[in-house]
Structure formats: C-alpha cells, structure tokens
Amino acid sequence: MANRLPDDLVLHPIGADSRPVGELLTTFHLAPVVLDPYTNESSWILKTAVRVLDALRGADARVSFVVTSDADDARRFLGPIADDFLVFADPDRVVPKALGATTLPAFAFVRVDGSVEALTEGWDPAGWRSVARAIAAATSWNPPTIPGPNDPAPFAGSPVTG
C-alpha cells in the first residue's frame, strides 16, 4: 500500500481531547477497525473485531475502533466495549477516506511513519488475517486465529459514504 495518512488528520478520542494523528504515532503503530454504527454489517462483525483487537492488545500497536458517528452514537453502538478500547468518533468519515477505504467495516495497520501498511474492507477473513499478520510481523507478536469458530460468514460491507 502506498497510502499515507495526512499530517493534518485530527483524531477525536471519545472522552479525551482531539489530537493530530502524528501525536498518536510517535511510539506505537495504529491498528484501527473502522465501523459504521448505522449499518447491519458493522454490527455483524463487532464481536469478531473485539476478539481480534483483544488478541493484538499487547503488540506495539494502538488497537482501536474508529466509529463513523459522533461520540454519543459511538458509545451507544459499542456499549461497554467503548470503555475497554481506544475509540475515535469520526462523524465526517475522514479516517476511512484517509486510509483509502471505500467499504466498511475496515481493518487497517498504520505504521509510526503514517503509512498504511495493510488494509482490508468488509469481512473477508483472509484479508483480516493478512492485516493481523502484518501487525504481528512488525511488532514481533502472535497473530490471532482468523476466522474464529463463531465468526460470521464473509460479507462485502457497506459504502463509506453512508
């Protein structure tokens, strides 16, 4: 992937002050799952995304959710998950566009230099496995098993444009 996040991209963590992406990438890579809380597709993958991010939690990457809504709707959609993970509210959908995603859900790996090393869209187990392996290889971590026994059947996702 040749995509790089723009230096002026500002991320909005719920419950905290907004920060430029560069401040979040000074020490750790970024491993976001991007979800649209207004679609069935993102709800179908939520348990799988939690399992995958939880397995990568100890890697040198900030595992996180980017929810394409305001903070209140992100909290409503994620419920108690919002207290367990770093969550960014993105009502203008600038993050998936900056990543190069056209379909949600999406799973990405962004290196500390802002380059998008890996990206997959929709629920494609092979694609998610590839992103997880890229994270694991860069951080000397063990990738999670994808797909897992309770994961949904593959699906294409919904357009980023909403």
N, CA, C and O of each residue as an XYZ file, in Angstrom:
648
protein
N       0.845     -1.175      0.000
C       0.000      0.000      0.000
C       0.893      1.241      0.000
O       1.887      1.303      0.723
N       0.534      2.199     -0.796
C       1.328      3.417     -0.900
C       0.670      4.585     -0.175
O       1.224      5.685     -0.163
N      -0.480      4.376      0.418
C      -1.218      5.437      1.072
C      -0.531      5.874      2.366
O       0.076      5.059      3.061
N      -0.630      7.147      2.677
C      -0.076      7.682      3.917
C      -1.107      8.631      4.508
O      -1.718      9.421      3.788
N      -1.302      8.553      5.823
C      -2.251      9.452      6.469
C      -1.719     10.880      6.418
O      -0.526     11.102      6.629
N      -2.582     11.844      6.143
C      -2.113     13.234      6.097
C      -1.700     13.723      7.478
O      -2.290     13.351      8.492
N      -0.678     14.561      7.493
C      -0.153     15.081      8.760
C      -1.185     15.896      9.525
O      -1.128     15.967     10.752
N      -2.126     16.512      8.816
C      -3.114     17.356      9.487
C      -4.379     16.601      9.896
O      -5.354     17.224     10.318
N      -4.382     15.273      9.778
C      -5.534     14.470     10.189
C      -5.649     14.514     11.714
O      -4.705     14.165     12.422
N      -6.797     14.938     12.208
C      -7.040     15.030     13.645
C      -7.991     13.898     14.034
O      -9.031     13.695     13.407
N      -7.608     13.163     15.086
C      -8.439     12.083     15.600
C      -9.140     12.555     16.870
O      -8.580     13.323     17.652
N     -10.361     12.089     17.062
C     -11.198     12.545     18.164
C     -11.539     11.382     19.087
O     -12.586     10.753     18.930
N     -10.652     11.085     20.061
C     -10.962     10.006     21.003
C     -12.143     10.401     21.891
O     -12.213     11.529     22.379
N     -13.059      9.469     22.092
C     -14.188      9.824     22.951
C     -13.691      9.911     24.390
O     -12.938      9.060     24.863
N     -14.128     10.951     25.060
C     -13.736     11.172     26.442
C     -12.368     11.799     26.615
O     -11.860     11.858     27.735
N     -11.755     12.271     25.530
C     -10.421     12.879     25.626
C     -10.300     13.987     24.580
O     -11.163     14.133     23.714
N      -9.227     14.759     24.668
C      -9.001     15.842     23.718
C      -8.580     15.298     22.360
O      -7.893     14.281     22.269
N      -8.999     15.985     21.316
C      -8.603     15.634     19.952
C      -7.103     15.824     19.788
O      -6.497     16.696     20.411
N      -6.513     14.979     18.928
C      -5.064     15.034     18.719
C      -4.736     14.748     17.262
O      -5.421     13.955     16.616
N      -3.706     15.380     16.746
C      -3.249     15.032     15.395
C      -2.735     13.591     15.385
O      -2.173     13.112     16.370
N      -2.932     12.928     14.283
C      -2.541     11.518     14.189
C      -1.059     11.326     14.481
O      -0.667     10.298     15.034
N      -0.238     12.293     14.118
C       1.195     12.186     14.365
C       1.536     12.035     15.841
O       2.507     11.363     16.189
N       0.740     12.659     16.714
C       0.980     12.528     18.150
C       0.677     11.117     18.646
O       1.272     10.656     19.621
N      -0.237     10.441     17.982
C      -0.578      9.075     18.383
C       0.374      8.047     17.790
O       0.404      6.897     18.229
N       1.142      8.453     16.806
C       2.050      7.532     16.125
C       3.510      7.720     16.533
O       4.397      7.148     15.900
N       3.775      8.495     17.560
C       5.171      8.738     17.934
C       5.853      7.500     18.495
O       7.059      7.330     18.310
N       5.117      6.635     19.172
C       5.700      5.459     19.811
C       5.140      4.155     19.282
O       5.861      3.165     19.161
N       3.853      4.153     18.965
C       3.181      2.918     18.572
C       2.528      3.053     17.203
O       2.102      4.135     16.799
N       2.460      1.932     16.503
C       1.675      1.848     15.276
C       0.196      1.975     15.661
O      -0.147      1.961     16.843
N      -0.662      2.098     14.664
C      -2.101      2.192     14.884
C      -2.782      1.021     14.182
O      -2.497      0.736     13.019
N      -3.686      0.343     14.897
C      -4.423     -0.807     14.345
C      -5.909     -0.574     14.545
O      -6.497     -1.109     15.485
N      -6.535      0.227     13.664
C      -7.953      0.537     13.845
C      -8.880     -0.402     13.073
O      -8.569     -0.853     11.971
N     -10.013     -0.677     13.682
C     -11.154     -1.268     12.998
C     -12.141     -0.129     12.831
O     -12.524      0.514     13.808
N     -12.551      0.122     11.608
C     -13.448      1.232     11.306
C     -14.849      0.675     11.083
O     -15.062     -0.215     10.260
N     -15.799      1.225     11.838
C     -17.172      0.724     11.802
C     -18.161      1.852     11.551
O     -17.938      2.997     11.943
N     -19.253      1.505     10.892
C     -20.372      2.415     10.680
C     -21.505      1.937     11.580
O     -22.097      0.893     11.308
N     -21.822      2.671     12.643
C     -22.818      2.185     13.603
C     -24.237      2.164     13.064
O     -25.146      1.673     13.732
N     -24.437      2.689     11.865
C     -25.775      2.765     11.299
C     -26.046      1.654     10.285
O     -27.046      1.697      9.568
N     -25.158      0.659     10.224
C     -25.344     -0.441      9.268
C     -25.331     -1.785      9.984
O     -24.707     -1.942     11.033
N     -26.024     -2.740      9.401
C     -26.010     -4.102      9.932
C     -24.624     -4.713      9.837
O     -24.200     -5.429     10.745
N     -23.909     -4.439      8.747
C     -22.616     -5.062      8.513
C     -21.640     -4.810      9.659
O     -20.926     -5.721     10.076
N     -21.607     -3.595     10.163
C     -20.691     -3.291     11.261
C     -21.121     -3.973     12.555
O     -20.270     -4.343     13.364
N     -22.415     -4.147     12.765
C     -22.857     -4.860     13.966
C     -22.543     -6.341     13.856
O     -22.255     -6.986     14.864
N     -22.594     -6.894     12.647
C     -22.298     -8.315     12.460
C     -20.846     -8.650     12.820
O     -20.567     -9.765     13.261
N     -19.928     -7.712     12.640
C     -18.508     -8.000     12.829
C     -17.986     -7.533     14.188
O     -16.812     -7.737     14.497
N     -18.827     -6.919     14.992
C     -18.364     -6.314     16.236
C     -17.702     -7.318     17.174
O     -16.618     -7.036     17.684
N     -18.308     -8.472     17.420
C     -17.702     -9.455     18.335
C     -16.374     -9.968     17.790
O     -15.425    -10.169     18.549
N     -16.304    -10.180     16.483
C     -15.058    -10.629     15.864
C     -13.985     -9.555     15.996
O     -12.839     -9.861     16.323
N     -14.347     -8.304     15.747
C     -13.381     -7.201     15.849
C     -12.838     -7.086     17.271
O     -11.643     -6.859     17.459
N     -13.694     -7.240     18.260
C     -13.242     -7.196     19.652
C     -12.256     -8.329     19.911
O     -11.218     -8.119     20.539
N     -12.574     -9.518     19.435
C     -11.688    -10.680     19.637
C     -10.329    -10.444     18.987
O      -9.296    -10.715     19.598
N     -10.320     -9.945     17.762
C      -9.073     -9.712     17.029
C      -8.243     -8.622     17.703
O      -7.044     -8.798     17.922
N      -8.877     -7.499     18.031
C      -8.136     -6.413     18.678
C      -7.646     -6.811     20.057
O      -6.546     -6.435     20.461
N      -8.453     -7.568     20.778
C      -8.032     -8.012     22.104
C      -6.786     -8.899     22.005
O      -5.893     -8.808     22.848
N      -6.721     -9.747     20.990
C      -5.557    -10.615     20.805
C      -4.304     -9.817     20.431
O      -3.186    -10.267     20.680
N      -4.486     -8.645     19.839
C      -3.354     -7.803     19.436
C      -3.035     -6.714     20.466
O      -2.123     -5.913     20.263
N      -3.773     -6.689     21.549
C      -3.645     -5.625     22.549
C      -2.224     -5.486     23.097
O      -1.801     -4.365     23.379
N      -1.483     -6.559     23.257
C      -0.136     -6.497     23.808
C       0.942     -6.158     22.791
O       2.093     -5.934     23.163
N       0.589     -6.116     21.524
C       1.555     -5.749     20.480
C       1.847     -4.256     20.576
O       1.090     -3.506     21.192
N       2.932     -3.837     19.973
C       3.289     -2.418     19.990
C       2.477     -1.647     18.955
O       3.023     -1.007     18.056
N       1.164     -1.725     19.108
C       0.240     -1.011     18.224
C      -0.949     -0.563     19.058
O      -1.404     -1.285     19.944
N      -1.445      0.629     18.769
C      -2.645      1.112     19.453
C      -3.854      0.485     18.767
O      -4.288      0.942     17.710
N      -4.392     -0.570     19.383
C      -5.606     -1.165     18.837
C      -6.759     -0.232     19.174
O      -6.840      0.295     20.284
N      -7.646     -0.032     18.212
C      -8.686      0.973     18.413
C      -9.863      0.724     17.484
O      -9.795     -0.050     16.529
N     -10.939      1.414     17.811
C     -12.104      1.478     16.936
C     -12.250      2.905     16.451
O     -12.064      3.853     17.213
N     -12.581      3.052     15.188
C     -12.994      4.333     14.634
C     -14.461      4.140     14.264
O     -14.793      3.289     13.439
N     -15.325      4.923     14.870
C     -16.761      4.791     14.629
C     -17.224      6.040     13.889
O     -17.008      7.160     14.352
N     -17.858      5.843     12.746
C     -18.237      6.956     11.872
C     -19.534      7.592     12.376
O     -20.581      7.520     11.733
N     -19.424      8.214     13.549
C     -20.555      8.898     14.172
C     -19.994      9.878     15.189
O     -18.782      9.978     15.377
N     -20.893     10.595     15.837
C     -20.437     11.429     16.946
C     -20.159     10.531     18.151
O     -20.454      9.336     18.126
N     -19.600     11.106     19.187
C     -19.184     10.329     20.361
C     -20.366      9.647     21.044
O     -20.237      8.510     21.499
N     -21.506     10.313     21.124
C     -22.673      9.716     21.784
C     -23.153      8.469     21.053
O     -23.435      7.449     21.680
N     -23.246      8.549     19.725
C     -23.681      7.377     18.959
C     -22.626      6.274     18.987
O     -22.969      5.092     18.966
N     -21.353      6.645     19.033
C     -20.287      5.637     19.128
C     -20.428      4.864     20.435
O     -20.312      3.639     20.452
N     -20.677      5.578     21.523
C     -20.872      4.917     22.826
C     -22.118      4.028     22.817
O     -22.096      2.919     23.351
N     -23.198      4.514     22.212
C     -24.425      3.708     22.142
C     -24.188      2.432     21.342
O     -24.654      1.358     21.725
N     -23.474      2.549     20.248
C     -23.215      1.400     19.383
C     -22.300      0.386     20.069
O     -22.573     -0.814     20.048
N     -21.228      0.864     20.670
C     -20.243     -0.037     21.268
C     -20.628     -0.514     22.670
O     -20.175     -1.573     23.106
N     -21.449      0.245     23.371
C     -21.808     -0.138     24.734
C     -20.562     -0.209     25.605
O     -19.706      0.672     25.523
N     -20.442     -1.250     26.445
C     -19.293     -1.338     27.362
C     -17.950     -1.513     26.647
O     -16.901     -1.303     27.256
N     -17.965     -1.888     25.384
C     -16.717     -2.014     24.613
C     -16.000     -0.665     24.555
O     -14.771     -0.613     24.501
N     -16.771      0.425     24.566
C     -16.177      1.766     24.496
C     -15.295      2.059     25.699
O     -14.414      2.915     25.625
N     -15.520      1.364     26.802
C     -14.689      1.563     27.992
C     -13.440      0.689     27.973
O     -12.511      0.917     28.747
N     -13.412     -0.298     27.103
C     -12.305     -1.258     27.067
C     -11.269     -0.971     25.988
O     -10.168     -1.520     26.031
N     -11.604     -0.120     25.020
C     -10.714      0.159     23.894
C     -10.625      1.661     23.647
O     -11.497      2.429     24.054
N      -9.567      2.054     22.979
C      -9.452      3.411     22.470
C     -10.460      3.540     21.328
O     -10.447      2.739     20.393
N     -11.328      4.540     21.402
C     -12.378      4.721     20.399
C     -12.313      6.152     19.883
O     -12.274      7.110     20.656
N     -12.302      6.273     18.572
C     -12.325      7.578     17.921
C     -13.682      7.785     17.267
O     -14.178      6.906     16.562
N     -14.284      8.952     17.501
C     -15.515      9.333     16.822
C     -15.129     10.056     15.536
O     -14.250     10.917     15.538
N     -15.788      9.702     14.447
C     -15.442     10.269     13.143
C     -16.716     10.518     12.330
O     -16.958      9.836     11.334
N     -17.534     11.499     12.753
C     -18.801     11.719     12.054
C     -18.644     12.160     10.605
O     -19.554     11.959      9.801
N     -17.521     12.751     10.260
C     -17.300     13.210      8.881
C     -16.624     12.156      8.004
O     -16.387     12.383      6.817
N     -16.318     11.001      8.599
C     -15.745      9.864      7.879
C     -14.410     10.181      7.207
O     -14.099      9.653      6.139
N     -13.631     11.047      7.842
C     -12.336     11.414      7.276
C     -11.305     10.298      7.433
O     -10.421     10.154      6.588
N     -11.407      9.504      8.509
C     -10.413      8.448      8.734
C     -10.502      7.356      7.676
O      -9.477      7.026      7.078
N     -11.685      6.770      7.410
C     -11.698      5.732      6.368
C     -11.256      6.266      5.005
O     -10.592      5.563      4.243
N     -11.623      7.498      4.706
C     -11.199      8.081      3.426
C      -9.677      8.245      3.394
O      -9.046      7.968      2.374
N      -9.085      8.694      4.505
C      -7.630      8.860      4.571
C      -6.914      7.515      4.467
O      -5.826      7.424      3.899
N      -7.532      6.480      5.019
C      -6.951      5.134      4.926
C      -7.028      4.580      3.508
O      -6.265      3.687      3.140
N      -7.952      5.111      2.717
C      -8.173      4.593      1.374
C      -9.305      3.586      1.313
O      -9.458      2.884      0.313
N     -10.102      3.506      2.372
C     -11.213      2.555      2.408
C     -12.424      3.133      1.685
O     -12.703      4.329      1.765
N     -13.128      2.266      0.986
C     -14.378      2.653      0.338
C     -15.560      1.881      0.904
O     -16.713      2.194      0.609
N     -15.267      0.862      1.726
C     -16.291     -0.010      2.293
C     -16.006     -0.226      3.773
O     -14.850     -0.319      4.187
N     -17.073     -0.305      4.566
C     -16.949     -0.582      5.994
C     -17.755     -1.825      6.340
O     -18.801     -2.071      5.740
N     -17.286     -2.599      7.288
C     -16.160     -2.363      8.173
C     -14.830     -2.459      7.435
O     -14.740     -3.021      6.343
N     -13.803     -1.897      8.061
C     -12.447     -1.973      7.533
C     -11.492     -2.215      8.699
O     -11.766     -1.836      9.838
N     -10.379     -2.845      8.392
C      -9.338     -3.122      9.384
C      -8.026     -2.709      8.757
O      -7.717     -3.111      7.635
N      -7.242     -1.902      9.478
C      -6.021     -1.340      8.897
C      -4.842     -1.462      9.849
O      -4.997     -1.669     11.052
N      -3.669     -1.326      9.269
C      -2.425     -1.247     10.015
C      -1.677     -0.028      9.511
O      -1.287      0.037      8.346
N      -1.477      0.948     10.409
C      -0.774      2.185     10.082
C       0.525      2.209     10.869
O       0.519      2.128     12.098
N       1.639      2.319     10.155
C       2.947      2.338     10.802
C       3.209      3.701     11.444
O       2.501      4.668     11.165
N       4.220      3.774     12.300
C       4.521      5.017     13.017
C       4.851      6.176     12.084
O       4.748      7.334     12.489
N       5.245      5.892     10.850
C       5.515      6.971      9.895
C       4.252      7.447      9.184
O       4.322      8.318      8.317
N       3.090      6.880      9.545
C       1.827      7.280      8.939
C       1.456      6.514      7.689
O       0.388      6.739      7.120
N       2.322      5.608      7.250
C       1.998      4.841      6.038
C       1.001      3.731      6.368
O       1.089      3.078      7.408
N       0.060      3.538      5.461
C      -0.933      2.486      5.623
C      -0.320      1.208      5.051
O      -0.283      1.006      3.837
N       0.150      0.366      5.943
C       0.843     -0.863      5.564
C      -0.118     -1.918      5.042
O       0.213     -2.654      4.112
N      -1.305     -1.998      5.630
C      -2.274     -3.021      5.235
C      -3.681     -2.500      5.488
O      -3.924     -1.751      6.434
N      -4.600     -2.911      4.624
C      -5.995     -2.511      4.740
C      -6.856     -3.595      4.130
O      -6.545     -4.118      3.059
N      -7.937     -3.931      4.810
C      -8.929     -4.827      4.242
C     -10.296     -4.246      4.524
O     -10.495     -3.552      5.520
N     -11.239     -4.535      3.637
C     -12.579     -3.967      3.753
C     -13.619     -5.078      3.760
O     -13.411     -6.156      3.202
N     -14.747     -4.786      4.410
C     -15.781     -5.794      4.570
C     -15.285     -6.858      5.531
O     -14.293     -6.651      6.230
N     -15.961     -7.987      5.573
C     -15.484     -9.107      6.386
C     -15.007    -10.185      5.436
O     -15.770    -11.042      4.989
N     -13.727    -10.114      5.145
C     -13.021    -11.099      4.340
C     -11.978    -11.708      5.273
O     -10.946    -11.090      5.532
N     -12.238    -12.922      5.782
C     -11.303    -13.491      6.763
C      -9.854    -13.506      6.295
O      -8.952    -13.238      7.088
N      -9.614    -13.814      5.023
C      -8.227    -13.828      4.524
C      -7.626    -12.430      4.588
O      -6.447    -12.287      4.913
N      -8.397    -11.410      4.290
C      -7.913    -10.035      4.357
C      -7.620     -9.610      5.785
O      -6.588     -8.994      6.052
N      -8.524     -9.934      6.709
C      -8.298     -9.604      8.110
C      -7.080    -10.359      8.644
O      -6.297     -9.813      9.421
N      -6.927    -11.602      8.228
C      -5.760    -12.400      8.645
C      -4.479    -11.738      8.135
O      -3.481    -11.685      8.853
N      -4.503    -11.236      6.907
C      -3.334    -10.580      6.323
C      -2.961     -9.308      7.104
O      -1.782     -9.065      7.361
N      -3.950     -8.508      7.475
C      -3.673     -7.300      8.257
C      -3.119     -7.685      9.629
O      -2.137     -7.103     10.090
N      -3.749     -8.662     10.277
C      -3.277     -9.102     11.597
C      -1.849     -9.642     11.512
O      -1.046     -9.398     12.412
N      -1.529    -10.358     10.460
C      -0.167    -10.881     10.302
C       0.834     -9.756     10.064
O       1.969     -9.829     10.534
N       0.426     -8.719      9.340
C       1.319     -7.574      9.125
C       1.614     -6.878     10.457
O       2.751     -6.487     10.721
N       0.584     -6.728     11.289
C       0.773     -6.131     12.613
C       1.707     -7.007     13.445
O       2.653     -6.515     14.060
N       1.430     -8.308     13.456
C       2.235     -9.246     14.246
C       3.691     -9.263     13.785
O       4.603     -9.293     14.612
N       3.912     -9.244     12.478
C       5.281     -9.271     11.958
C       6.048     -8.003     12.347
O       7.227     -8.070     12.695
N       5.380     -6.858     12.289
C       6.046     -5.592     12.593
C       6.312     -5.425     14.094
O       7.198     -4.667     14.490
N       5.548     -6.130     14.919
C       5.652     -5.931     16.366
C       6.145     -7.171     17.112
O       6.151     -7.197     18.343
N       6.556     -8.191     16.372
C       7.025     -9.446     16.983
C       5.964    -10.021     17.926
O       6.246    -10.346     19.079
N       4.760    -10.135     17.415
C       3.619    -10.611     18.186
C       3.016    -11.817     17.478
O       3.332    -12.077     16.317
N       2.163    -12.543     18.158
C       1.466    -13.665     17.540
C       0.119    -13.199     17.006
O      -0.658    -12.592     17.741
N      -0.166    -13.474     15.741
C      -1.457    -13.048     15.192
C      -2.590    -13.936     15.719
O      -2.372    -15.109     16.022
N      -3.791    -13.379     15.825
C      -4.938    -14.186     16.244
C      -5.364    -15.135     15.131
O      -5.014    -14.947     13.966
N      -6.117    -16.144     15.507
C      -6.684    -17.061     14.525
C      -7.869    -16.381     13.850
O      -8.814    -15.948     14.509
N      -7.803    -16.297     12.546
C      -8.871    -15.680     11.760
C      -9.128    -16.581     10.553
O      -8.202    -16.857      9.790
N     -10.348    -17.039     10.365
C     -11.545    -16.775     11.164
C     -11.576    -17.637     12.414
O     -10.907    -18.666     12.504
N     -12.370    -17.188     13.375
C     -12.605    -17.941     14.598
C     -13.879    -18.762     14.448
O     -14.630    -18.569     13.493
N     -14.128    -19.670     15.375
C     -15.272    -20.581     15.254
C     -16.636    -19.896     15.273
O     -17.597    -20.454     14.744
N     -16.754    -18.725     15.855
C     -18.054    -18.048     15.926
C     -18.142    -16.816     15.036
O     -19.065    -16.012     15.169
N     -17.181    -16.667     14.127
C     -17.194    -15.517     13.238
C     -18.267    -15.681     12.173
O     -18.627    -16.804     11.817
N     -18.784    -14.557     11.659
C     -19.828    -14.638     10.637
C     -19.274    -15.119      9.292
O     -18.062    -15.191      9.092
N     -20.175    -15.438      8.397
C     -19.794    -15.755      7.020
C     -19.269    -14.475      6.367
O     -19.684    -13.382      6.752
N     -18.375    -14.582      5.398
C     -17.853    -13.381      4.731
C     -18.980    -12.517      4.125
O     -20.001    -13.031      3.667
N     -18.765    -11.219      4.140
C     -19.707    -10.286      3.510
C     -18.945     -9.055      3.020
O     -17.847     -8.764      3.495
N     -19.534     -8.343      2.072
C     -18.858     -7.258      1.389
C     -18.778     -5.964      2.193
O     -17.815     -5.216      2.023
N     -19.724     -5.670      3.042
C     -19.719     -4.410      3.756
C     -20.617     -3.390      3.089
O     -21.356     -3.704      2.155
N     -20.544     -2.158      3.583
C     -21.376     -1.075      3.070
C     -20.478      0.093      2.685
O     -19.363      0.208      3.194
N     -20.947      0.959      1.795
C     -20.112      2.070      1.333
C     -19.739      3.043      2.458
O     -20.547      3.319      3.344
N     -18.522      3.549      2.411
C     -18.058      4.535      3.391
C     -18.939      5.784      3.353
O     -19.148      6.433      4.378
N     -19.443      6.108      2.194
C     -20.216      7.334      2.037
C     -21.508      7.339      2.832
O     -22.140      8.387      2.967
N     -21.918      6.190      3.364
C     -23.065      6.112      4.251
C     -24.396      6.027      3.622
O     -25.406      5.959      4.322
